Amino acid sequence: MSRWTDGLLSLLKWPVAIVAIISLPALGWSLVDLLTGMRSLKPLVPMLIGAVACVVVWYGGLRRPALARWATLEHELTHALFAWLTLHRTVGFFGTWRSGGHVRYLGKGNWLIAIAPFVVPTFALVVAIVLAALPRSAIPYAGFVLGAVLAYHAVSTWSRTHRHQGDLREVGTLFSILFVPAATLLVYGLTIAFVAGGGKAMHQYLHQAFGRAVGVAHVVWTWIKGMT
């Protein structure tokens, strides 16, 4: 089955990249609309404080090797998760900050496994699931933790993002440039929408983004037809 999923993802790679670059402005516009349309930004304050605290710790000289090890663990766990989701059996797992990490799985593999850690904040998604199950009185504290781990994913991922990075070289620089910004904005935007207003806000964000992306695609297609 992994051969089938790898083949399908190989065919979809560049269509997905095109959809991503077309969707980028729509995703950004819809997130701004969501935030400016809120009656109060109070639900996002704990999340924002957590994010700022994480950035201060990371860039303020307080970073410790333990933080780096957790970043590597998240990175490799995300590889393993997407290997499993695309029907690959994981047979090995290793990771250190200095020498990097490695996940071994059966099968050829695909670009989604390689690029997923740069887009998906696995620890933040776990916290979001826990947050959804907590009583409302605990949400401010959970929001602080969610903001911290989301920012942690952002800063730790940025620290390892360069053109010589193995995963990015595997999928290609052009594809990474086209895909990663839009996919990251989608995942982070959904997380922010969840904290701001739960499932209803997430649906609103996706609905607006989809409609605007279709509009952008129509403009691009009309321009291409006019040029031919």
C-alpha positions as CSV (number, residue, x, y, z in Angstrom):
1,M,0.0,0.0,0.0
2,S,2.9,2.4,0.7
3,R,3.9,2.1,-3.0
4,W,0.5,3.3,-4.0
5,T,0.5,6.3,-1.6
6,D,4.0,7.2,-2.6
7,G,3.1,7.1,-6.3
8,L,0.0,9.2,-5.8
9,L,1.8,11.8,-3.8
10,S,4.5,11.9,-6.4
11,L,1.9,12.8,-9.0
12,L,0.3,15.4,-6.7
13,K,3.5,17.1,-5.7
14,W,3.6,20.0,-8.2
15,P,-0.2,20.4,-8.4
16,V,-0.2,20.8,-4.6
17,A,2.6,23.4,-4.9
18,I,0.6,25.4,-7.3
19,V,-2.5,25.3,-5.1
20,A,-0.4,26.3,-2.2
21,I,1.1,29.4,-3.8
22,I,-2.4,30.4,-5.1
23,S,-3.8,29.9,-1.6
24,L,-1.2,31.9,0.3
25,P,-2.7,35.3,0.0
26,A,-6.2,33.9,0.6
27,L,-5.1,32.2,3.9
28,G,-3.4,35.4,5.1
29,W,-6.3,37.6,4.2
30,S,-8.8,35.2,5.9
31,L,-6.7,35.1,9.1
32,V,-6.6,38.9,9.3
33,D,-10.4,39.0,8.8
34,L,-10.9,36.4,11.5
35,L,-8.8,38.4,14.0
36,T,-10.2,41.8,13.2
37,G,-13.8,40.4,13.2
38,M,-13.5,39.1,16.8
39,R,-15.5,41.0,19.4
40,S,-12.6,40.6,21.8
41,L,-9.0,39.3,21.5
42,K,-9.0,38.3,25.1
43,P,-9.1,34.5,24.3
44,L,-5.8,34.9,22.4
45,V,-4.0,36.8,25.2
46,P,-2.7,33.7,27.1
47,M,-1.6,32.2,23.8
48,L,0.2,35.4,22.9
49,I,2.0,35.6,26.3
50,G,3.1,32.0,26.0
51,A,4.5,32.6,22.5
52,V,6.4,35.7,23.6
53,A,7.8,33.9,26.6
54,C,9.1,31.1,24.4
55,V,10.7,33.5,22.0
56,V,12.4,35.4,24.8
57,V,13.8,32.2,26.3
58,W,15.0,30.9,22.9
59,Y,16.7,34.1,21.7
60,G,17.5,35.6,25.1
61,G,20.4,33.4,25.9
62,L,18.5,31.1,28.2
63,R,18.3,28.2,25.7
64,R,19.4,24.9,27.1
65,P,20.5,21.6,25.4
66,A,17.3,20.1,26.7
67,L,15.2,22.5,24.6
68,A,17.2,21.6,21.5
69,R,16.7,17.9,22.2
70,W,12.9,18.4,22.4
71,A,13.0,20.2,19.0
72,T,14.8,17.3,17.4
73,L,12.4,14.8,19.0
74,E,9.4,16.7,17.7
75,H,11.0,16.9,14.2
76,E,11.6,13.1,14.1
77,L,8.3,12.2,15.6
78,T,6.6,14.2,12.9
79,H,8.5,12.3,10.2
80,A,7.4,9.0,11.9
81,L,3.8,10.2,12.1
82,F,3.5,11.0,8.5
83,A,5.4,7.8,7.5
84,W,2.6,6.0,9.4
85,L,-0.2,8.1,7.8
86,T,1.1,7.3,4.3
87,L,1.2,3.6,5.2
88,H,4.9,3.1,5.9
89,R,6.1,0.9,8.8
90,T,8.6,2.7,11.0
91,V,11.5,0.4,12.0
92,G,14.0,2.9,13.5
93,F,14.1,6.2,15.4
94,F,17.1,8.3,16.4
95,G,17.8,11.9,17.0
96,T,20.3,14.4,18.5
97,W,20.5,18.1,18.2
98,R,24.2,18.3,17.0
99,S,24.1,15.4,14.5
100,G,20.5,15.6,13.6
101,G,18.0,12.8,13.6
102,H,16.9,9.9,11.5
103,V,13.7,7.9,11.1
104,R,13.9,4.6,9.3
105,Y,10.8,3.2,7.6
106,L,10.0,0.6,5.0
107,G,9.3,1.7,1.5
108,K,10.6,4.4,-0.8
109,G,9.0,7.4,1.1
110,N,7.5,10.6,-0.2
111,W,7.8,14.4,-0.1
112,L,5.1,14.7,2.6
113,I,7.1,12.7,5.1
114,A,10.2,14.8,4.4
115,I,8.5,18.2,4.6
116,A,5.9,17.6,7.3
117,P,8.2,18.7,10.3
118,F,8.6,22.1,8.8
119,V,4.8,22.6,8.6
120,V,3.2,20.6,11.4
121,P,3.7,21.6,15.0
122,T,3.1,18.1,16.5
123,F,3.5,19.1,20.1
124,A,1.1,22.0,19.7
125,L,-1.5,19.7,18.1
126,V,-1.3,17.4,21.1
127,V,-1.8,20.4,23.4
128,A,-4.7,21.6,21.3
129,I,-6.4,18.2,21.6
130,V,-5.9,18.3,25.4
131,L,-7.2,21.8,25.5
132,A,-10.4,20.8,23.7
133,A,-11.1,18.3,26.5
134,L,-10.5,20.7,29.4
135,P,-13.2,22.7,31.2
136,R,-13.4,26.4,30.1
137,S,-11.8,27.5,33.4
138,A,-8.5,25.8,32.4
139,I,-8.4,27.3,28.9
140,P,-6.3,30.4,29.8
141,Y,-3.5,28.1,31.2
142,A,-3.8,25.7,28.3
143,G,-3.7,28.6,25.9
144,F,-0.4,29.8,27.4
145,V,1.1,26.4,26.9
146,L,-0.3,26.1,23.4
147,G,1.2,29.5,22.5
148,A,4.6,28.5,23.9
149,V,4.8,25.2,22.1
150,L,3.5,26.7,18.8
151,A,6.2,29.4,19.0
152,Y,8.7,26.7,20.0
153,H,8.0,24.9,16.8
154,A,8.4,28.1,14.8
155,V,11.7,29.2,16.3
156,S,13.2,25.7,16.4
157,T,12.2,25.0,12.8
158,W,13.6,28.3,11.6
159,S,16.9,27.6,13.3
160,R,17.3,24.5,11.2
161,T,15.9,25.9,7.9
162,H,18.7,26.4,5.4
163,R,19.3,25.3,1.8
164,H,21.7,22.5,2.9
165,Q,19.1,21.0,5.2
166,G,18.7,17.3,4.2
167,D,14.8,17.2,4.2
168,L,14.5,20.4,2.2
169,R,17.1,19.3,-0.3
170,E,15.2,16.0,-0.7
171,V,12.0,17.7,-1.7
172,G,13.7,20.6,-3.6
173,T,14.2,24.3,-2.9
174,L,11.5,25.5,-5.3
175,F,8.9,23.2,-4.0
176,S,9.8,24.2,-0.4
177,I,9.4,27.9,-1.2
178,L,6.0,27.3,-2.9
179,F,4.6,24.9,-0.3
180,V,5.9,25.6,3.2
181,P,4.6,29.2,3.7
182,A,1.1,28.4,2.7
183,A,0.9,25.1,4.5
184,T,2.4,26.7,7.7
185,L,-0.1,29.5,7.5
186,L,-2.9,27.0,7.1
187,V,-1.9,25.0,10.2
188,Y,-1.0,27.9,12.4
189,G,-4.2,29.8,11.2
190,L,-6.4,26.8,12.2
191,T,-4.7,26.6,15.6
192,I,-5.3,30.3,16.2
193,A,-8.9,30.0,15.0
194,F,-9.4,27.1,17.4
195,V,-8.3,29.2,20.4
196,A,-10.2,32.2,19.2
197,G,-13.6,30.5,18.7
198,G,-13.4,26.7,18.5
199,G,-14.7,24.7,15.6
200,K,-17.0,27.5,14.4
201,A,-14.0,29.9,13.9
202,M,-12.0,27.1,12.2
203,H,-14.8,26.5,9.8
204,Q,-15.1,30.2,9.1
205,Y,-11.4,30.5,8.4
206,L,-11.4,27.5,6.0
207,H,-14.5,28.7,4.2
208,Q,-13.3,32.2,3.6
209,A,-9.8,31.0,2.6
210,F,-11.3,28.5,0.1
211,G,-13.6,31.0,-1.5
212,R,-10.8,33.6,-1.8
213,A,-8.3,31.0,-3.2
214,V,-10.9,30.1,-5.8
215,G,-11.1,33.8,-6.7
216,V,-7.3,34.1,-7.0
217,A,-7.2,31.0,-9.2
218,H,-9.9,32.4,-11.4
219,V,-7.9,35.7,-11.8
220,V,-4.7,33.8,-12.6
221,W,-6.4,31.5,-15.1
222,T,-8.1,34.5,-16.8
223,W,-4.6,36.2,-17.0
224,I,-3.0,33.1,-18.5
225,K,-5.8,32.8,-21.1
226,G,-5.4,36.4,-22.0
227,M,-1.6,35.9,-22.6
228,T,-2.2,32.9,-25.0
